[in-house]
Amino acid sequence: MPLSFLETLDGASHEQIQLIQDPSIGFSAILAIHDTRLGPAFGGVRRFPYRNGTEALRDVMRLSQAMTNKCLLTGVQGGGGKVALIDRPGLDLRLVYRRLGEFIQNLGGRYYSGPDVGTGEEELAAMAETTEFVTLPGPRGPGDLSAATARGVLAGIRAVLRFLARKDERYPADPGESSWEGLRFAVQGFGEVGYKVAQGILARGGTVVGAEVQRERLEKAIDTLGIDFTDPGEIFDVPCDVFVPCALGGILHDLTVERLKCRAVAGSANNILAGPEHGLQLAGREILVAPDFVINSGALILGANFHLTGNRDQAAAIDKIEERLFRLFEEAEREGKTPTMFADEAAEARLHSLPKRVFFP
């Protein structure tokens, strides 16, 4: 095994990291379970053409730890897990996901899988043929996970507007269902979540400028939403009140943070900051950043609580994201920290306060 792969594990706080392979079908994936002291690990299956195993390992470790933070800060009785499935041309996806389901089933409920980049309804249905520990779409599952994420993002944007209103009267102090008139939002990414977020913004009177790299998604949004679009590479330059990232993570880095022309960043994408220094740079420019693992936790709240309780009605729990974020902004400001830094530290403190045991020893 290459040294770089092993070095990536140095300092890891994860309970379990496993390489899963079936060379006969070209299947290769990495499972990471970060923490299960409060309950089973929740997290989706990310299928992506990683360049190598080390890149996949870094991604799955980072994403699974973020899922633990989501659970800790949203009150979900569980921890974080993730699968990074290495995509290759010619994979028989149904066969691959069935094989992955068999492995997850053998974990006995220690890890519940769900959707992520590259894993949608068809892939989840294939997994369901071999495991019960999967979040299903349709009537057998918790409901529309993308709608839950979008609901949480809109709740988070309400918190952002309330916080901005303390110092700028242009923003509504009580951002209700139709009080976003005159506000401009730059939405990056029009997958299922980004599309629904844009719909919600328009329904509340806001204006949307969008960017999307996939032609089908772009055409659908143009035809049905009637909004303006810009080149994906230019979305960072759009003057707006809130920049709403709903695509892949790592988009705020040395080449983009100085280009933003907004008052806040709040969207569904995971790990939007390439590094903590970029959060500090944005704070220096007085741009408020909603921690991604708080604002995009709607699907986790719906899916995890359905698995734990059988209850599909999680709207009230998701709407609490607004108050949770607003309090987080206030506390971070009092301590002179960025919201993401404060949220990370709060999650870490709660993690260290947990009993030293695992859900399934």
Secondary structure, DSSP 8 states (H G I E B T S, - for coil): --HHHHHHTTT---SEEEEEEEGGGTEEEEEEE---SSS-EE--EEEE--SSHHHHHHHHHHHHHHHHHHHHHHT-SSEEEEEEEE--TT--HHHHHHHHHHHHHHTTTSEEB--BTTB-HHHHHHHHTT-SSB--SGGGSSS-HHHHHHHHHHHHHHHHHHHHHTT-TTS-SS--TT--TT-EEEEE--SHHHHHHHHHHHHTT-EEEEE-SSHHHHHHHHHHH--EE--GGGGGG-B-SEEEE-S-S--BSTTTTTT-B-SEE--S-SS-BSSHHHHHHHHHTT-EE--HHHHT-HHHHHHHHHHHH-----HHHHHHHHHHHHHHHHHHHHHT--HHHHHHHHHHHHHHTS-S--S--
